[in-house]
Amino acid sequence: SEHGGQRVGDVHTAQHGDVKLISMQFSEIEIKNQAIEIRKRYEEENTPLPPPRQPLRPSSGGNRRNRRNAAPQSSNKDALVKTAQYATKVLLMMLDQLSDAEGVANINMHIFGALKAGIQVDRNLARAIADTKTLSAIKKIRSVNLEYAFAAEADLTRWPAVSLRQLAVCYNIDEVLSTCIEVLSKTTLSSTSIYEEPEPTPDLKLATRLYKACLDDWIGGIKSDRSLVRIFSIMAVQHSMKCLPRDFAIAFVKDKPTFATLLEACEKGFGDAKNEGDDSDATVKMCERARRRNERHEEEARVRATSFLTFLSARGMEVNMDASLDTPVVPGPLAHLMVKRGGLKMMLKLGSSSDALVARQATEGLCQLTRVRDCRVMLMQNDGVNYIEKALLSNDPYVVSNTMLSCNHLLWDSEWREPLHSLSPPIEETAMRLMWFAVHVIVEKTAKAKRKWTKSKFRGASKPGELMSLVKAKHAGEEGADEALAEYKRRDDAYKNRPSVRWWEAEDKKICTIVPWPLLMAPGRTMMVLATVHRGSKEMLNRTLKCGVMYAASCLLDVPCEDTFTGAFNA
């Protein structure tokens, strides 16, 4: 084309602003080949994705998600009494022997790590920790370790190792308490949809009491000037709130000072290491290292705070399966409260951040809030058109994907259609570039994962020297040599004839571990925009048809991923 880009159907891939990373870098023939492969997914034999890992026993290690998959078991009343007595005895002993020594902090850190592992397999331990006497001992240990950590910051001979070790104890304590709340408030530790309410359990009242007892300390941590304290306090509140009924999130947002604390944490500045009265080279170097460390911690603290704000936005949505509604996900009281309390303005500010992680989290939260009618009205009043245009020009495909979902919600209102029709570059071209880019990434990443898994699966099929040793054993007349040689031949043939990758598997939940969620959902989001953007405008309908929407929709119609299929079908 005259813009210097390739021509794919009727879509120009010329660069507009900073859209370089989401422009198509392959030809029309390649796209058609990809579409053919997509259509063959149910017609040919295929290699499945790697099977999910089995849940590990807590004693065998493993990552956090695997350990939490196992449902905690409850033992009898005698075991509960013994567990409570033992836990209380250990914690009181720790409290008596607390000191600011690094070795003591090391021991305490591992003890709380062991308690967390035990909680995940036995509810009785969670009930014992929620006991008033035991809980008061844990909170006392946490407050003392925080004092030790702050004192160690002022001593260059003990900083940063001792200070960070003491803070690690506090982090493990918060992990223990939030895990207790999760175990006591859920029947199983399997993940559930964020839109759904957890099923009530007999221990829900105990979990509620534990949450209320810890909340003040966690809010105090969110207010802290120390970025690490803010990080693990925010994580603990979010972890706990995810497992409790939605009323607790509503109460958190309804309390103005508490919610204002979270909004402040989203934009707190960098911490500076102080250097008072000592200009030695060692001190200057240490302060420089402290400054760099503080910058990293401050950045993570802002990301965590923004993530919590996004979590509250998503938690404000409820599921309503009424057939008269266009979407089963509808805003509830929490979402309306988030808009009134200033959540929208903060999301707009954070969405324009130069920090990629903050911008991604903020745009993800904003695409949830735009389901609220008041949010769409306020967005129009707060220069929302300019924000949407800049976000669609971002060189981050995650931001563009989230913004595309926001555009889909904005198109529910007629007053938003004309502004979106006049965007530059045209919204339909941006949508098509994003869709083909996402399809390309999904195909490539899935194929790479399959090849890697197939290679590892058949890795033992052709070991050097194995065939020769089996042949010698057969000639020597050893027992079982014939069966071993036949098994070797079978594995070797399976490796040579392993199937090639011919299609992408967006419908498989395991692909979420391979392809990031915003990109996985991008084809469906763009199709939903293209299906609604032309309503009430013949000119826009012609523009949408010229960009190749019918061809794109035909490629995605047989994808059993709900949003992708629905968007393609509506288009």
Salt bridges, closest charged atoms under 4 A:
GLU2 OE2 - HIS3 NE2 3.77
GLU28 OE2 - LYS32 NZ 3.74
GLU44 OE2 - LYS40 NZ 3.88
GLU44 OE1 - ARG502 NE 2.97
ASP100 OD2 - ARG158 NH2 3.68
GLU153 OE1 - ARG226 NH2 3.10
ASP174 OD1 - ARG142 NE 2.90
GLU175 OE2 - ARG64 NH2 3.84
GLU175 OE1 - LYS116 NZ 2.63
GLU182 OE1 - ARG68 NE 3.75
GLU182 OE1 - HIS239 NE2 2.86
GLU197 OE1 - ARG246 NH1 3.90
GLU197 OE1 - ARG315 NH2 3.02
ASP203 OD2 - ARG127 NH2 2.94
ASP217 OD2 - LYS139 NZ 3.72
ASP225 OD1 - LYS268 NZ 3.81
GLU267 OE1 - LYS349 NZ 2.56
GLU288 OE2 - ARG291 NH2 2.63
GLU288 OE2 - ARG292 NH1 3.49
GLU295 OE2 - ARG291 NH1 2.37
GLU298 OE1 - ARG230 NH2 2.59
GLU300 OE2 - ARG304 NE 3.78
ASP396 OD2 - ARG360 NE 2.71
ASP413 OD2 - ARG373 NH1 2.71
ASP413 OD2 - ARG376 NE 2.62
GLU415 OE2 - ARG373 NH1 2.79
GLU428 OE2 - ARG543 NE 3.00
GLU429 OE1 - ARG433 NH1 3.78
GLU466 OE2 - ARG491 NH2 2.95
GLU487 OE2 - ARG490 NH2 2.83
GLU487 OE2 - ARG491 NE 3.77
ASP492 OD2 - LYS496 NZ 3.15
ASP493 OD2 - LYS489 NZ 3.16
GLU505 OE2 - LYS450 NZ 3.80
GLU507 OE1 - ARG41 NE 3.87
ASP508 OD1 - LYS510 NZ 3.24
ASP558 OD1 - ARG41 NH1 3.61
